[in-house]
Amino acid sequence: MPDVPPLFLASLDSLRNHSFRREFRLQEIPAPKKIAPWAAALAAEVNSSGGALDPDGYLAEARFVLLHDPEGQPAWDSTFRIVCHVSAPIESELGDDPFLGEVVWSWLTEALDAHGAEYHSLNGTVTRQIDETFRGLHLDGTRVTVEVRASWSPATENVSDHLDAWAEFACTAGGLDPDTPSITPLDRL
């Protein structure tokens, strides 16, 4: 791959050889093609089963996209941008909490800071979705999902700390205790 920018290759190398808790299942997915000339994307499911993905153990899903434009983009104020998405069902009672968005957003910023991931130009949204299921005229059940869409510019092409912070954030959103992780190595992307 002679025409791949060396900074992007260095950034890809920083995504390799990570270890994640066993409930965090990661895979490479096709990257978006229209946002930047160079991109890589990962998807993860947080699942309490830790082994084969079990629908009853589903806790959250997440995406991590690394974008690189050697010319830079003004909105990024950088040549790199990270875009992430995390979606997790939460307890129905939390759906009405007026501070839910702020709390969930703080999980992201705290994970970035805890992992020493230097960044700037962070922005995004926290959305709560409330689904009510009816059978005839009666409410049968309510499900609340919180979704976070965020993007930021890493300070360097080494995004290793950003990947670890994203994984921790996804696990936190899925309700896992960050103090008791079980680790599974990621051999390669």
C-alpha positions as CSV (number, residue, x, y, z in Angstrom):
1,M,0.0,0.0,0.0
2,P,2.5,2.6,-1.2
3,D,0.1,5.6,-1.4
4,V,-1.3,5.2,2.2
5,P,-0.2,8.2,4.2
6,P,2.5,7.2,6.8
7,L,0.6,9.0,9.6
8,F,-2.5,7.0,8.9
9,L,-0.5,3.7,8.9
10,A,1.0,4.7,12.3
11,S,-2.5,5.4,13.6
12,L,-3.7,2.0,12.4
13,D,-0.7,0.4,14.1
14,S,-1.8,2.1,17.4
15,L,-5.1,0.2,17.2
16,R,-3.5,-3.2,17.2
17,N,-2.7,-5.6,20.1
18,H,-5.1,-4.3,22.7
19,S,-6.7,-6.4,25.5
20,F,-10.3,-5.8,26.4
21,R,-12.6,-7.3,29.0
22,R,-14.3,-10.5,27.9
23,E,-17.7,-8.9,27.7
24,F,-16.5,-6.5,25.0
25,R,-16.5,-8.2,21.6
26,L,-14.8,-6.3,18.9
27,Q,-14.6,-6.7,15.1
28,E,-13.5,-4.6,12.1
29,I,-16.3,-3.3,9.9
30,P,-16.3,-1.5,6.6
31,A,-15.4,2.2,7.1
32,P,-17.4,5.1,5.7
33,K,-16.0,6.2,2.3
34,K,-17.3,9.7,1.8
35,I,-16.3,11.5,5.0
36,A,-12.5,11.3,4.6
37,P,-10.0,9.9,2.1
38,W,-8.7,7.4,4.8
39,A,-10.8,5.6,7.4
40,A,-11.0,2.5,9.6
41,A,-14.0,1.3,11.6
42,L,-14.7,-1.0,14.5
43,A,-17.9,-2.3,16.0
44,A,-18.4,-3.9,19.4
45,E,-21.1,-5.5,21.4
46,V,-21.0,-5.5,25.1
47,N,-22.6,-8.8,26.2
48,S,-22.6,-10.3,29.7
49,S,-22.2,-13.8,28.4
50,G,-18.6,-13.1,27.6
51,G,-18.6,-16.0,25.1
52,A,-20.9,-16.5,22.2
53,L,-23.1,-13.5,21.8
54,D,-26.3,-14.2,23.7
55,P,-29.4,-12.1,23.1
56,D,-30.3,-12.4,26.8
57,G,-26.8,-11.0,27.7
58,Y,-26.9,-7.9,25.4
59,L,-25.9,-4.8,27.2
60,A,-24.7,-2.3,24.6
61,E,-23.3,-1.8,21.1
62,A,-20.7,0.6,19.9
63,R,-18.8,1.9,16.9
64,F,-15.4,3.6,16.6
65,V,-14.4,5.3,13.4
66,L,-11.0,6.7,12.7
67,L,-10.8,9.3,9.9
68,H,-7.8,10.8,8.3
69,D,-7.6,13.6,5.8
70,P,-4.0,14.6,5.0
71,E,-5.3,18.1,4.0
72,G,-7.2,18.5,7.2
73,Q,-10.7,19.7,7.6
74,P,-11.6,23.0,9.2
75,A,-14.3,21.5,11.5
76,W,-11.8,19.0,12.8
77,D,-9.0,21.5,13.3
78,S,-6.8,18.5,12.6
79,T,-6.0,15.9,10.0
80,F,-7.5,13.1,12.2
81,R,-11.0,12.7,13.7
82,I,-12.6,10.0,15.8
83,V,-16.3,9.4,15.6
84,C,-18.0,7.1,18.1
85,H,-21.5,5.8,18.7
86,V,-22.7,3.9,21.7
87,S,-26.2,2.6,22.3
88,A,-27.4,0.9,25.5
89,P,-30.7,0.0,27.1
90,I,-31.2,1.5,30.5
91,E,-33.6,1.1,33.4
92,S,-37.0,2.7,32.5
93,E,-36.9,4.9,35.6
94,L,-33.8,6.7,34.4
95,G,-35.5,7.8,31.2
96,D,-37.1,10.8,32.9
97,D,-34.0,11.8,34.8
98,P,-33.3,15.4,33.7
99,F,-29.5,14.9,34.3
100,L,-29.3,11.6,32.3
101,G,-27.6,13.3,29.3
102,E,-25.0,15.1,31.4
103,V,-24.2,11.9,33.4
104,V,-23.8,9.8,30.3
105,W,-21.7,12.5,28.6
106,S,-19.4,12.6,31.7
107,W,-18.8,8.9,31.3
108,L,-17.2,9.6,27.9
109,T,-15.1,12.6,29.1
110,E,-14.0,10.8,32.2
111,A,-12.9,7.7,30.2
112,L,-10.9,9.9,27.8
113,D,-9.2,11.7,30.7
114,A,-8.6,8.5,32.7
115,H,-6.8,6.9,29.7
116,G,-4.7,10.0,29.0
117,A,-6.3,10.4,25.6
118,E,-5.4,14.0,24.5
119,Y,-8.1,15.5,22.4
120,H,-9.8,18.8,21.3
121,S,-12.9,19.9,19.5
122,L,-15.1,17.3,21.3
123,N,-18.8,17.5,20.5
124,G,-21.8,15.3,20.2
125,T,-25.2,14.4,21.4
126,V,-26.9,12.2,24.0
127,T,-30.3,10.9,23.0
128,R,-32.8,9.0,25.1
129,Q,-35.4,6.9,23.2
130,I,-38.5,5.7,25.0
131,D,-40.3,2.8,23.3
132,E,-43.7,1.9,24.7
133,T,-45.3,-1.4,23.6
134,F,-49.1,-1.7,23.6
135,R,-51.4,-4.7,23.3
136,G,-54.7,-3.4,22.3
137,L,-55.5,-0.5,24.6
138,H,-53.1,-1.4,27.4
139,L,-49.4,-0.5,27.9
140,D,-47.5,-3.8,28.0
141,G,-44.0,-2.5,28.6
142,T,-41.5,0.4,28.2
143,R,-37.9,0.3,27.0
144,V,-35.5,3.2,27.3
145,T,-32.3,3.4,25.2
146,V,-29.6,5.9,25.5
147,E,-27.5,6.7,22.5
148,V,-24.3,8.8,22.3
149,R,-22.9,10.2,19.1
150,A,-19.6,12.0,19.7
151,S,-16.5,13.1,17.7
152,W,-13.2,14.6,18.7
153,S,-9.8,15.3,17.2
154,P,-7.0,13.3,18.8
155,A,-3.8,15.3,19.6
156,T,-1.6,12.8,17.8
157,E,-1.8,10.0,15.3
158,N,-1.4,7.5,18.2
159,V,-5.0,6.8,19.1
160,S,-4.4,3.8,21.4
161,D,-5.6,5.6,24.5
162,H,-8.7,6.8,22.6
163,L,-9.6,3.2,21.7
164,D,-9.2,2.1,25.3
165,A,-11.3,5.0,26.5
166,W,-14.1,4.2,24.0
167,A,-14.1,0.6,25.1
168,E,-14.4,1.6,28.7
169,F,-17.2,4.1,27.9
170,A,-19.2,1.4,26.0
171,C,-18.9,-1.0,28.9
172,T,-19.9,1.7,31.4
173,A,-22.9,2.6,29.3
174,G,-23.8,-1.1,29.2
175,G,-23.8,-1.2,33.0
176,L,-20.6,-3.1,33.7
177,D,-18.5,-2.2,36.7
178,P,-15.2,-0.7,35.5
179,D,-13.4,-1.8,38.7
180,T,-13.8,-5.6,38.0
181,P,-12.9,-6.2,34.3
182,S,-12.2,-9.6,32.9
183,I,-9.6,-9.3,30.2
184,T,-9.4,-11.0,26.8
185,P,-6.5,-10.2,24.5
186,L,-7.1,-8.9,21.0
187,D,-4.5,-10.6,18.8
188,R,-5.0,-8.5,15.7
189,L,-7.5,-6.3,13.9
